[in-house]
Amino acid sequence: MIMLKSTKIRTVFLLGLLLLGLASCDKKTERTYDLLPPSPEEEKDMTDVGDLFVNIENSGGDAANEGSKKVVDGAADTKFLTNPFIDTMWMELNLIASQRIDAYTLTSANDAESRDPMQWTLKASTDRENWVELDHRENELFSARFEKRRFEFENPEKYKYYRLYIEKVNGSSLFQLAEWRIISRPEDAE
């Protein structure tokens, strides 16, 4: 009987110590764990945050089956076609706000490789009056239909207007292009 009482007392005593220890814990202690490094910045396709303007339009207008809107619709199976091609042609993206663009893609259209752009210059502006050359390409060829080609360049500045001057096609009197996309890469990717 005495042993049973002493066991109960001991149990109550140990429970009391445990509760006292828990009550004295500081519950405001914040613990942080760095399990993963921060996510790297991803590149951004900025094409859709702008409006497209061209100086030479498809004869059916911008919304036609092969009108200028097709060159930025995100679908490689559509295209912008002009007839005739004129070497002063340009396509311009007017962005909602200035962005730093340092890459772009061009996608060849479905037929007639002779209509593909072969020489072009990408320029940028803050005011649509003063243009800065960002990239120039000559003798570029697409090796397949619907081929997406990527072009990167260094550009530390933000511009609101980006204009792609198409200066030469691959031999035809017509011009066609399935897609033009402009890209902002993370600054540490350069």
Rosetta constraint file for C-alpha pairs under 8 A:
AtomPair CA 1 CA 5 HARMONIC 6.35 0.50
AtomPair CA 2 CA 6 HARMONIC 6.19 0.50
AtomPair CA 3 CA 7 HARMONIC 6.16 0.50
AtomPair CA 4 CA 8 HARMONIC 6.29 0.50
AtomPair CA 5 CA 9 HARMONIC 6.13 0.50
AtomPair CA 6 CA 10 HARMONIC 5.98 0.50
AtomPair CA 7 CA 11 HARMONIC 6.08 0.50
AtomPair CA 8 CA 12 HARMONIC 6.07 0.50
AtomPair CA 9 CA 13 HARMONIC 5.93 0.50
AtomPair CA 10 CA 14 HARMONIC 6.07 0.50
AtomPair CA 11 CA 15 HARMONIC 6.07 0.50
AtomPair CA 12 CA 16 HARMONIC 6.04 0.50
AtomPair CA 13 CA 17 HARMONIC 6.28 0.50
AtomPair CA 14 CA 18 HARMONIC 6.14 0.50
AtomPair CA 15 CA 19 HARMONIC 6.13 0.50
AtomPair CA 16 CA 20 HARMONIC 6.05 0.50
AtomPair CA 17 CA 21 HARMONIC 6.07 0.50
AtomPair CA 18 CA 22 HARMONIC 6.22 0.50
AtomPair CA 19 CA 23 HARMONIC 6.02 0.50
AtomPair CA 20 CA 24 HARMONIC 6.30 0.50
AtomPair CA 21 CA 25 HARMONIC 6.61 0.50
AtomPair CA 41 CA 186 HARMONIC 5.72 0.50
AtomPair CA 42 CA 185 HARMONIC 7.02 0.50
AtomPair CA 42 CA 186 HARMONIC 6.07 0.50
AtomPair CA 43 CA 183 HARMONIC 6.89 0.50
AtomPair CA 43 CA 184 HARMONIC 5.56 0.50
AtomPair CA 43 CA 185 HARMONIC 4.25 0.50
AtomPair CA 43 CA 186 HARMONIC 5.52 0.50
AtomPair CA 44 CA 183 HARMONIC 5.61 0.50
AtomPair CA 44 CA 184 HARMONIC 5.16 0.50
AtomPair CA 44 CA 185 HARMONIC 6.47 0.50
AtomPair CA 45 CA 181 HARMONIC 6.84 0.50
AtomPair CA 45 CA 182 HARMONIC 5.90 0.50
AtomPair CA 45 CA 183 HARMONIC 4.50 0.50
AtomPair CA 45 CA 184 HARMONIC 6.44 0.50
AtomPair CA 46 CA 50 HARMONIC 7.42 0.50
AtomPair CA 46 CA 181 HARMONIC 7.51 0.50
AtomPair CA 46 CA 182 HARMONIC 5.68 0.50
AtomPair CA 46 CA 183 HARMONIC 5.62 0.50
AtomPair CA 46 CA 184 HARMONIC 6.82 0.50
AtomPair CA 47 CA 72 HARMONIC 7.06 0.50
AtomPair CA 47 CA 93 HARMONIC 7.36 0.50
AtomPair CA 47 CA 181 HARMONIC 5.48 0.50
AtomPair CA 47 CA 182 HARMONIC 5.36 0.50
AtomPair CA 47 CA 183 HARMONIC 7.41 0.50
AtomPair CA 48 CA 72 HARMONIC 7.74 0.50
AtomPair CA 49 CA 95 HARMONIC 5.71 0.50
AtomPair CA 49 CA 96 HARMONIC 6.07 0.50
AtomPair CA 50 CA 93 HARMONIC 5.61 0.50
AtomPair CA 50 CA 94 HARMONIC 4.98 0.50
AtomPair CA 50 CA 95 HARMONIC 3.87 0.50
AtomPair CA 50 CA 96 HARMONIC 5.72 0.50
AtomPair CA 51 CA 93 HARMONIC 5.45 0.50
AtomPair CA 51 CA 94 HARMONIC 5.15 0.50
AtomPair CA 51 CA 95 HARMONIC 6.49 0.50
AtomPair CA 52 CA 68 HARMONIC 7.91 0.50
AtomPair CA 52 CA 69 HARMONIC 7.22 0.50
AtomPair CA 52 CA 72 HARMONIC 7.79 0.50
AtomPair CA 52 CA 91 HARMONIC 7.02 0.50
AtomPair CA 52 CA 92 HARMONIC 5.61 0.50
AtomPair CA 52 CA 93 HARMONIC 4.69 0.50
AtomPair CA 52 CA 94 HARMONIC 6.47 0.50
AtomPair CA 53 CA 91 HARMONIC 5.91 0.50
AtomPair CA 53 CA 92 HARMONIC 5.06 0.50
AtomPair CA 53 CA 93 HARMONIC 6.42 0.50
AtomPair CA 53 CA 94 HARMONIC 7.67 0.50
AtomPair CA 54 CA 68 HARMONIC 7.28 0.50
AtomPair CA 54 CA 89 HARMONIC 7.62 0.50
AtomPair CA 54 CA 90 HARMONIC 5.78 0.50
AtomPair CA 54 CA 91 HARMONIC 4.51 0.50
AtomPair CA 54 CA 92 HARMONIC 6.07 0.50
AtomPair CA 55 CA 89 HARMONIC 6.18 0.50
AtomPair CA 55 CA 90 HARMONIC 5.95 0.50
AtomPair CA 55 CA 91 HARMONIC 6.97 0.50
AtomPair CA 56 CA 82 HARMONIC 7.33 0.50
AtomPair CA 56 CA 89 HARMONIC 6.04 0.50
AtomPair CA 56 CA 90 HARMONIC 7.33 0.50
AtomPair CA 57 CA 61 HARMONIC 6.18 0.50
AtomPair CA 57 CA 62 HARMONIC 6.52 0.50
AtomPair CA 57 CA 67 HARMONIC 6.84 0.50
AtomPair CA 57 CA 68 HARMONIC 6.42 0.50
AtomPair CA 57 CA 82 HARMONIC 6.40 0.50
AtomPair CA 58 CA 62 HARMONIC 6.57 0.50
AtomPair CA 58 CA 64 HARMONIC 7.45 0.50
AtomPair CA 58 CA 66 HARMONIC 6.71 0.50
AtomPair CA 58 CA 67 HARMONIC 5.08 0.50
AtomPair CA 58 CA 68 HARMONIC 6.70 0.50
AtomPair CA 58 CA 80 HARMONIC 7.31 0.50
AtomPair CA 58 CA 81 HARMONIC 6.00 0.50
AtomPair CA 58 CA 82 HARMONIC 4.89 0.50
AtomPair CA 58 CA 83 HARMONIC 7.03 0.50
AtomPair CA 59 CA 67 HARMONIC 7.91 0.50
AtomPair CA 59 CA 82 HARMONIC 7.26 0.50
AtomPair CA 59 CA 83 HARMONIC 7.51 0.50
AtomPair CA 60 CA 64 HARMONIC 5.13 0.50
AtomPair CA 60 CA 65 HARMONIC 7.82 0.50
AtomPair CA 60 CA 66 HARMONIC 7.81 0.50
AtomPair CA 60 CA 67 HARMONIC 6.71 0.50
AtomPair CA 61 CA 67 HARMONIC 5.66 0.50
AtomPair CA 61 CA 68 HARMONIC 7.63 0.50
AtomPair CA 62 CA 66 HARMONIC 7.91 0.50
AtomPair CA 62 CA 67 HARMONIC 4.24 0.50
AtomPair CA 62 CA 68 HARMONIC 4.82 0.50
AtomPair CA 62 CA 69 HARMONIC 5.58 0.50
AtomPair CA 63 CA 67 HARMONIC 5.27 0.50
AtomPair CA 63 CA 68 HARMONIC 7.11 0.50
AtomPair CA 63 CA 69 HARMONIC 6.10 0.50
AtomPair CA 63 CA 70 HARMONIC 7.83 0.50
AtomPair CA 64 CA 68 HARMONIC 7.99 0.50
AtomPair CA 65 CA 70 HARMONIC 7.79 0.50
AtomPair CA 65 CA 78 HARMONIC 7.97 0.50
AtomPair CA 66 CA 70 HARMONIC 6.46 0.50
AtomPair CA 66 CA 78 HARMONIC 7.13 0.50
AtomPair CA 66 CA 79 HARMONIC 5.46 0.50
AtomPair CA 66 CA 80 HARMONIC 4.75 0.50
AtomPair CA 66 CA 81 HARMONIC 5.46 0.50
AtomPair CA 67 CA 71 HARMONIC 7.97 0.50
AtomPair CA 67 CA 79 HARMONIC 7.44 0.50
AtomPair CA 67 CA 80 HARMONIC 5.14 0.50
AtomPair CA 67 CA 81 HARMONIC 6.58 0.50
AtomPair CA 68 CA 72 HARMONIC 7.86 0.50
AtomPair CA 68 CA 79 HARMONIC 7.84 0.50
AtomPair CA 68 CA 80 HARMONIC 4.97 0.50
AtomPair CA 68 CA 81 HARMONIC 7.46 0.50
AtomPair CA 69 CA 73 HARMONIC 6.39 0.50
AtomPair CA 69 CA 80 HARMONIC 7.25 0.50
AtomPair CA 70 CA 74 HARMONIC 7.99 0.50
AtomPair CA 70 CA 75 HARMONIC 7.68 0.50
AtomPair CA 70 CA 78 HARMONIC 5.83 0.50
AtomPair CA 70 CA 79 HARMONIC 5.23 0.50
AtomPair CA 70 CA 80 HARMONIC 5.49 0.50
AtomPair CA 70 CA 178 HARMONIC 7.04 0.50
AtomPair CA 70 CA 179 HARMONIC 7.36 0.50
AtomPair CA 71 CA 78 HARMONIC 7.45 0.50
AtomPair CA 71 CA 79 HARMONIC 5.67 0.50
AtomPair CA 71 CA 80 HARMONIC 5.33 0.50
AtomPair CA 71 CA 177 HARMONIC 6.46 0.50
AtomPair CA 71 CA 178 HARMONIC 5.35 0.50
AtomPair CA 71 CA 179 HARMONIC 4.40 0.50
AtomPair CA 71 CA 180 HARMONIC 5.81 0.50
AtomPair CA 72 CA 179 HARMONIC 5.66 0.50
AtomPair CA 72 CA 180 HARMONIC 5.89 0.50
AtomPair CA 72 CA 181 HARMONIC 6.77 0.50
AtomPair CA 73 CA 179 HARMONIC 7.45 0.50
AtomPair CA 74 CA 179 HARMONIC 6.85 0.50
AtomPair CA 75 CA 178 HARMONIC 7.47 0.50
AtomPair CA 75 CA 179 HARMONIC 7.16 0.50
AtomPair CA 76 CA 107 HARMONIC 6.85 0.50
AtomPair CA 76 CA 109 HARMONIC 7.11 0.50
AtomPair CA 76 CA 146 HARMONIC 6.24 0.50
AtomPair CA 76 CA 178 HARMONIC 5.33 0.50
AtomPair CA 76 CA 179 HARMONIC 6.16 0.50
AtomPair CA 77 CA 109 HARMONIC 7.18 0.50
AtomPair CA 77 CA 110 HARMONIC 6.90 0.50
AtomPair CA 77 CA 146 HARMONIC 7.45 0.50
AtomPair CA 77 CA 178 HARMONIC 6.81 0.50
AtomPair CA 78 CA 109 HARMONIC 7.34 0.50
AtomPair CA 78 CA 178 HARMONIC 5.65 0.50
AtomPair CA 79 CA 109 HARMONIC 6.00 0.50
AtomPair CA 79 CA 110 HARMONIC 7.92 0.50
AtomPair CA 79 CA 176 HARMONIC 6.50 0.50
AtomPair CA 79 CA 177 HARMONIC 5.45 0.50
AtomPair CA 79 CA 178 HARMONIC 3.97 0.50
AtomPair CA 79 CA 179 HARMONIC 6.95 0.50
AtomPair CA 80 CA 175 HARMONIC 7.99 0.50
AtomPair CA 80 CA 176 HARMONIC 5.46 0.50
AtomPair CA 80 CA 177 HARMONIC 5.44 0.50
AtomPair CA 80 CA 178 HARMONIC 6.18 0.50
AtomPair CA 81 CA 174 HARMONIC 7.18 0.50
AtomPair CA 81 CA 175 HARMONIC 5.51 0.50
AtomPair CA 81 CA 176 HARMONIC 4.35 0.50
AtomPair CA 81 CA 177 HARMONIC 6.81 0.50
AtomPair CA 82 CA 174 HARMONIC 5.81 0.50
AtomPair CA 82 CA 175 HARMONIC 5.27 0.50
AtomPair CA 82 CA 176 HARMONIC 6.62 0.50
AtomPair CA 83 CA 173 HARMONIC 7.04 0.50
AtomPair CA 83 CA 174 HARMONIC 4.90 0.50
AtomPair CA 83 CA 175 HARMONIC 6.82 0.50
AtomPair CA 84 CA 173 HARMONIC 5.52 0.50
AtomPair CA 84 CA 174 HARMONIC 4.96 0.50
AtomPair CA 84 CA 175 HARMONIC 7.29 0.50
AtomPair CA 85 CA 89 HARMONIC 7.60 0.50
AtomPair CA 85 CA 169 HARMONIC 7.99 0.50
AtomPair CA 85 CA 172 HARMONIC 7.97 0.50
AtomPair CA 85 CA 173 HARMONIC 5.36 0.50
AtomPair CA 85 CA 174 HARMONIC 4.63 0.50
AtomPair CA 85 CA 175 HARMONIC 5.28 0.50
AtomPair CA 86 CA 167 HARMONIC 8.00 0.50
AtomPair CA 87 CA 166 HARMONIC 6.37 0.50
AtomPair CA 87 CA 167 HARMONIC 4.62 0.50
AtomPair CA 87 CA 168 HARMONIC 6.01 0.50
AtomPair CA 88 CA 165 HARMONIC 6.99 0.50
AtomPair CA 88 CA 166 HARMONIC 6.95 0.50
AtomPair CA 88 CA 167 HARMONIC 6.36 0.50
AtomPair CA 89 CA 165 HARMONIC 5.88 0.50
AtomPair CA 89 CA 166 HARMONIC 5.51 0.50
AtomPair CA 89 CA 167 HARMONIC 7.02 0.50
AtomPair CA 90 CA 163 HARMONIC 6.46 0.50
AtomPair CA 90 CA 164 HARMONIC 5.40 0.50
AtomPair CA 90 CA 165 HARMONIC 4.24 0.50
AtomPair CA 90 CA 166 HARMONIC 5.79 0.50
AtomPair CA 91 CA 163 HARMONIC 5.59 0.50
AtomPair CA 91 CA 164 HARMONIC 5.24 0.50
AtomPair CA 91 CA 165 HARMONIC 6.62 0.50
AtomPair CA 92 CA 161 HARMONIC 6.88 0.50
AtomPair CA 92 CA 162 HARMONIC 5.53 0.50
AtomPair CA 92 CA 163 HARMONIC 4.11 0.50
AtomPair CA 92 CA 164 HARMONIC 6.25 0.50
AtomPair CA 93 CA 161 HARMONIC 5.82 0.50
AtomPair CA 93 CA 162 HARMONIC 5.26 0.50
AtomPair CA 93 CA 163 HARMONIC 6.38 0.50
AtomPair CA 94 CA 160 HARMONIC 6.03 0.50
AtomPair CA 94 CA 161 HARMONIC 4.72 0.50
AtomPair CA 94 CA 162 HARMONIC 6.68 0.50
AtomPair CA 95 CA 99 HARMONIC 7.66 0.50
AtomPair CA 95 CA 160 HARMONIC 5.19 0.50
AtomPair CA 95 CA 161 HARMONIC 6.21 0.50
AtomPair CA 96 CA 160 HARMONIC 7.21 0.50
AtomPair CA 97 CA 160 HARMONIC 5.80 0.50
AtomPair CA 98 CA 126 HARMONIC 7.65 0.50
AtomPair CA 98 CA 158 HARMONIC 5.26 0.50
AtomPair CA 98 CA 159 HARMONIC 4.61 0.50
AtomPair CA 98 CA 160 HARMONIC 4.05 0.50
AtomPair CA 98 CA 161 HARMONIC 7.72 0.50
AtomPair CA 99 CA 157 HARMONIC 7.87 0.50
AtomPair CA 99 CA 158 HARMONIC 4.54 0.50
AtomPair CA 99 CA 159 HARMONIC 5.47 0.50
AtomPair CA 99 CA 160 HARMONIC 6.34 0.50
AtomPair CA 99 CA 184 HARMONIC 7.63 0.50
AtomPair CA 100 CA 155 HARMONIC 6.92 0.50
AtomPair CA 100 CA 156 HARMONIC 6.69 0.50
AtomPair CA 100 CA 157 HARMONIC 5.63 0.50
AtomPair CA 100 CA 158 HARMONIC 4.13 0.50
AtomPair CA 100 CA 159 HARMONIC 6.35 0.50
AtomPair CA 100 CA 184 HARMONIC 5.98 0.50
AtomPair CA 101 CA 155 HARMONIC 6.80 0.50
AtomPair CA 101 CA 158 HARMONIC 7.18 0.50
AtomPair CA 101 CA 159 HARMONIC 7.86 0.50
AtomPair CA 101 CA 182 HARMONIC 6.62 0.50
AtomPair CA 101 CA 183 HARMONIC 5.55 0.50
AtomPair CA 101 CA 184 HARMONIC 4.52 0.50
AtomPair CA 101 CA 185 HARMONIC 7.34 0.50
AtomPair CA 102 CA 152 HARMONIC 5.88 0.50
AtomPair CA 102 CA 153 HARMONIC 5.34 0.50
AtomPair CA 102 CA 154 HARMONIC 5.79 0.50
AtomPair CA 102 CA 155 HARMONIC 5.47 0.50
AtomPair CA 102 CA 182 HARMONIC 7.91 0.50
AtomPair CA 102 CA 183 HARMONIC 6.31 0.50
AtomPair CA 102 CA 184 HARMONIC 5.60 0.50
AtomPair CA 102 CA 185 HARMONIC 6.45 0.50
AtomPair CA 103 CA 150 HARMONIC 7.12 0.50
AtomPair CA 103 CA 151 HARMONIC 5.52 0.50
AtomPair CA 103 CA 152 HARMONIC 4.20 0.50
AtomPair CA 103 CA 153 HARMONIC 6.10 0.50
AtomPair CA 103 CA 182 HARMONIC 6.12 0.50
AtomPair CA 103 CA 183 HARMONIC 4.97 0.50
AtomPair CA 103 CA 184 HARMONIC 6.46 0.50
AtomPair CA 103 CA 185 HARMONIC 7.15 0.50
AtomPair CA 104 CA 150 HARMONIC 5.82 0.50
AtomPair CA 104 CA 151 HARMONIC 5.46 0.50
AtomPair CA 104 CA 152 HARMONIC 6.64 0.50
AtomPair CA 104 CA 180 HARMONIC 7.16 0.50
AtomPair CA 104 CA 181 HARMONIC 5.41 0.50
AtomPair CA 104 CA 182 HARMONIC 4.31 0.50
AtomPair CA 104 CA 183 HARMONIC 5.39 0.50
AtomPair CA 105 CA 148 HARMONIC 6.42 0.50
AtomPair CA 105 CA 149 HARMONIC 5.38 0.50
AtomPair CA 105 CA 150 HARMONIC 4.36 0.50
AtomPair CA 105 CA 151 HARMONIC 6.14 0.50
AtomPair CA 105 CA 179 HARMONIC 7.57 0.50
AtomPair CA 105 CA 180 HARMONIC 5.69 0.50
AtomPair CA 105 CA 181 HARMONIC 5.19 0.50
AtomPair CA 105 CA 182 HARMONIC 6.64 0.50
AtomPair CA 106 CA 148 HARMONIC 5.66 0.50
AtomPair CA 106 CA 149 HARMONIC 5.40 0.50
AtomPair CA 106 CA 150 HARMONIC 6.69 0.50
AtomPair CA 106 CA 177 HARMONIC 7.44 0.50
AtomPair CA 106 CA 178 HARMONIC 7.58 0.50
AtomPair CA 106 CA 179 HARMONIC 5.58 0.50
AtomPair CA 106 CA 180 HARMONIC 4.80 0.50
AtomPair CA 106 CA 181 HARMONIC 6.77 0.50
AtomPair CA 107 CA 146 HARMONIC 5.76 0.50
AtomPair CA 107 CA 147 HARMONIC 5.30 0.50
AtomPair CA 107 CA 148 HARMONIC 4.10 0.50
AtomPair CA 107 CA 149 HARMONIC 6.19 0.50
AtomPair CA 107 CA 177 HARMONIC 6.41 0.50
AtomPair CA 107 CA 178 HARMONIC 5.32 0.50
AtomPair CA 107 CA 179 HARMONIC 4.90 0.50
AtomPair CA 107 CA 180 HARMONIC 6.69 0.50
AtomPair CA 108 CA 113 HARMONIC 7.92 0.50
AtomPair CA 108 CA 116 HARMONIC 6.47 0.50
AtomPair CA 108 CA 142 HARMONIC 6.70 0.50
AtomPair CA 108 CA 144 HARMONIC 7.54 0.50
AtomPair CA 108 CA 145 HARMONIC 5.62 0.50
AtomPair CA 108 CA 146 HARMONIC 4.81 0.50
AtomPair CA 108 CA 147 HARMONIC 5.35 0.50
AtomPair CA 108 CA 148 HARMONIC 6.60 0.50
AtomPair CA 108 CA 176 HARMONIC 7.67 0.50
AtomPair CA 108 CA 177 HARMONIC 5.40 0.50
AtomPair CA 108 CA 178 HARMONIC 5.47 0.50
AtomPair CA 108 CA 179 HARMONIC 7.28 0.50
AtomPair CA 109 CA 116 HARMONIC 7.62 0.50
AtomPair CA 109 CA 145 HARMONIC 5.84 0.50
AtomPair CA 109 CA 146 HARMONIC 5.33 0.50
AtomPair CA 109 CA 147 HARMONIC 7.90 0.50
AtomPair CA 109 CA 176 HARMONIC 6.44 0.50
AtomPair CA 109 CA 177 HARMONIC 5.22 0.50
AtomPair CA 109 CA 178 HARMONIC 4.52 0.50
AtomPair CA 109 CA 179 HARMONIC 7.94 0.50
AtomPair CA 110 CA 145 HARMONIC 5.36 0.50
AtomPair CA 110 CA 146 HARMONIC 6.06 0.50
AtomPair CA 110 CA 178 HARMONIC 7.69 0.50
AtomPair CA 111 CA 145 HARMONIC 6.64 0.50
AtomPair CA 112 CA 116 HARMONIC 7.61 0.50
AtomPair CA 113 CA 142 HARMONIC 7.52 0.50
AtomPair CA 113 CA 145 HARMONIC 7.52 0.50
AtomPair CA 113 CA 170 HARMONIC 6.94 0.50
AtomPair CA 114 CA 169 HARMONIC 6.72 0.50
AtomPair CA 114 CA 170 HARMONIC 4.41 0.50
AtomPair CA 114 CA 171 HARMONIC 5.08 0.50
AtomPair CA 114 CA 172 HARMONIC 5.02 0.50
AtomPair CA 115 CA 169 HARMONIC 5.70 0.50
AtomPair CA 115 CA 170 HARMONIC 5.81 0.50
AtomPair CA 115 CA 171 HARMONIC 6.87 0.50
AtomPair CA 115 CA 172 HARMONIC 5.22 0.50
AtomPair CA 115 CA 173 HARMONIC 7.33 0.50
AtomPair CA 115 CA 174 HARMONIC 5.46 0.50
AtomPair CA 115 CA 175 HARMONIC 4.64 0.50
AtomPair CA 115 CA 176 HARMONIC 5.46 0.50
AtomPair CA 116 CA 141 HARMONIC 7.74 0.50
AtomPair CA 116 CA 142 HARMONIC 7.49 0.50
AtomPair CA 116 CA 169 HARMONIC 5.44 0.50
AtomPair CA 116 CA 170 HARMONIC 5.67 0.50
AtomPair CA 116 CA 175 HARMONIC 6.23 0.50
AtomPair CA 116 CA 176 HARMONIC 5.77 0.50
AtomPair CA 116 CA 177 HARMONIC 6.51 0.50
AtomPair CA 117 CA 140 HARMONIC 7.61 0.50
AtomPair CA 117 CA 141 HARMONIC 7.86 0.50
AtomPair CA 117 CA 166 HARMONIC 6.54 0.50
AtomPair CA 117 CA 167 HARMONIC 7.79 0.50
AtomPair CA 117 CA 168 HARMONIC 6.04 0.50
AtomPair CA 117 CA 169 HARMONIC 4.29 0.50
AtomPair CA 117 CA 170 HARMONIC 6.26 0.50
AtomPair CA 117 CA 175 HARMONIC 6.98 0.50
AtomPair CA 117 CA 176 HARMONIC 7.44 0.50
AtomPair CA 117 CA 177 HARMONIC 7.48 0.50
AtomPair CA 118 CA 137 HARMONIC 7.82 0.50
AtomPair CA 118 CA 138 HARMONIC 6.25 0.50
AtomPair CA 118 CA 139 HARMONIC 5.34 0.50
AtomPair CA 118 CA 140 HARMONIC 4.78 0.50
AtomPair CA 118 CA 141 HARMONIC 6.05 0.50
AtomPair CA 118 CA 167 HARMONIC 7.77 0.50
AtomPair CA 118 CA 168 HARMONIC 5.48 0.50
AtomPair CA 118 CA 169 HARMONIC 4.81 0.50
AtomPair CA 118 CA 170 HARMONIC 5.48 0.50
AtomPair CA 119 CA 136 HARMONIC 7.71 0.50
AtomPair CA 119 CA 137 HARMONIC 5.44 0.50
AtomPair CA 119 CA 138 HARMONIC 4.38 0.50
AtomPair CA 119 CA 139 HARMONIC 5.96 0.50
AtomPair CA 119 CA 140 HARMONIC 6.43 0.50
AtomPair CA 119 CA 166 HARMONIC 6.39 0.50
AtomPair CA 119 CA 167 HARMONIC 5.39 0.50
AtomPair CA 119 CA 168 HARMONIC 4.92 0.50
AtomPair CA 119 CA 169 HARMONIC 6.76 0.50
AtomPair CA 120 CA 136 HARMONIC 5.91 0.50
AtomPair CA 120 CA 137 HARMONIC 5.49 0.50
AtomPair CA 120 CA 138 HARMONIC 6.77 0.50
AtomPair CA 120 CA 164 HARMONIC 6.81 0.50
AtomPair CA 120 CA 165 HARMONIC 5.40 0.50
AtomPair CA 120 CA 166 HARMONIC 4.59 0.50
AtomPair CA 120 CA 167 HARMONIC 5.18 0.50
AtomPair CA 120 CA 168 HARMONIC 6.94 0.50
AtomPair CA 121 CA 133 HARMONIC 7.09 0.50
AtomPair CA 121 CA 134 HARMONIC 7.64 0.50
AtomPair CA 121 CA 135 HARMONIC 5.72 0.50
AtomPair CA 121 CA 136 HARMONIC 4.29 0.50
AtomPair CA 121 CA 137 HARMONIC 6.39 0.50
AtomPair CA 121 CA 164 HARMONIC 5.78 0.50
AtomPair CA 121 CA 165 HARMONIC 5.16 0.50
AtomPair CA 121 CA 166 HARMONIC 6.87 0.50
AtomPair CA 121 CA 167 HARMONIC 7.59 0.50
AtomPair CA 122 CA 133 HARMONIC 6.10 0.50
AtomPair CA 122 CA 134 HARMONIC 5.60 0.50
AtomPair CA 122 CA 135 HARMONIC 5.12 0.50
AtomPair CA 122 CA 136 HARMONIC 6.31 0.50
AtomPair CA 122 CA 162 HARMONIC 7.09 0.50
AtomPair CA 122 CA 163 HARMONIC 5.73 0.50
AtomPair CA 122 CA 164 HARMONIC 4.48 0.50
AtomPair CA 122 CA 165 HARMONIC 6.28 0.50
AtomPair CA 123 CA 131 HARMONIC 5.93 0.50
AtomPair CA 123 CA 132 HARMONIC 5.27 0.50
AtomPair CA 123 CA 133 HARMONIC 4.35 0.50
AtomPair CA 123 CA 134 HARMONIC 5.34 0.50
AtomPair CA 123 CA 135 HARMONIC 7.10 0.50
AtomPair CA 123 CA 162 HARMONIC 5.82 0.50
AtomPair CA 123 CA 163 HARMONIC 5.21 0.50
AtomPair CA 123 CA 164 HARMONIC 6.40 0.50
AtomPair CA 123 CA 165 HARMONIC 7.82 0.50
AtomPair CA 124 CA 131 HARMONIC 5.38 0.50
AtomPair CA 124 CA 132 HARMONIC 5.25 0.50
AtomPair CA 124 CA 133 HARMONIC 6.58 0.50
AtomPair CA 124 CA 134 HARMONIC 6.92 0.50
AtomPair CA 124 CA 159 HARMONIC 6.13 0.50
AtomPair CA 124 CA 160 HARMONIC 7.55 0.50
AtomPair CA 124 CA 161 HARMONIC 5.48 0.50
AtomPair CA 124 CA 162 HARMONIC 4.46 0.50
AtomPair CA 124 CA 163 HARMONIC 6.12 0.50
AtomPair CA 125 CA 129 HARMONIC 7.11 0.50
AtomPair CA 125 CA 130 HARMONIC 5.86 0.50
AtomPair CA 125 CA 131 HARMONIC 4.79 0.50
AtomPair CA 125 CA 132 HARMONIC 6.32 0.50
AtomPair CA 125 CA 159 HARMONIC 5.60 0.50
AtomPair CA 125 CA 160 HARMONIC 6.39 0.50
AtomPair CA 125 CA 161 HARMONIC 5.13 0.50
AtomPair CA 125 CA 162 HARMONIC 6.63 0.50
AtomPair CA 126 CA 130 HARMONIC 7.45 0.50
AtomPair CA 126 CA 159 HARMONIC 5.12 0.50
AtomPair CA 126 CA 160 HARMONIC 5.32 0.50
AtomPair CA 126 CA 161 HARMONIC 6.25 0.50
AtomPair CA 127 CA 160 HARMONIC 7.73 0.50
AtomPair CA 127 CA 161 HARMONIC 7.62 0.50
AtomPair CA 128 CA 161 HARMONIC 6.67 0.50
AtomPair CA 134 CA 153 HARMONIC 7.17 0.50
AtomPair CA 134 CA 154 HARMONIC 7.74 0.50
AtomPair CA 134 CA 155 HARMONIC 7.07 0.50
AtomPair CA 135 CA 153 HARMONIC 6.62 0.50
AtomPair CA 141 CA 170 HARMONIC 7.73 0.50
AtomPair CA 142 CA 147 HARMONIC 6.62 0.50
AtomPair CA 142 CA 149 HARMONIC 7.90 0.50
AtomPair CA 143 CA 147 HARMONIC 7.20 0.50
AtomPair CA 146 CA 178 HARMONIC 7.33 0.50
AtomPair CA 154 CA 190 HARMONIC 6.93 0.50
AtomPair CA 169 CA 173 HARMONIC 7.99 0.50
AtomPair CA 169 CA 174 HARMONIC 7.88 0.50
AtomPair CA 169 CA 175 HARMONIC 6.60 0.50
AtomPair CA 185 CA 189 HARMONIC 6.44 0.50
AtomPair CA 185 CA 190 HARMONIC 7.70 0.50
AtomPair CA 186 CA 190 HARMONIC 7.63 0.50
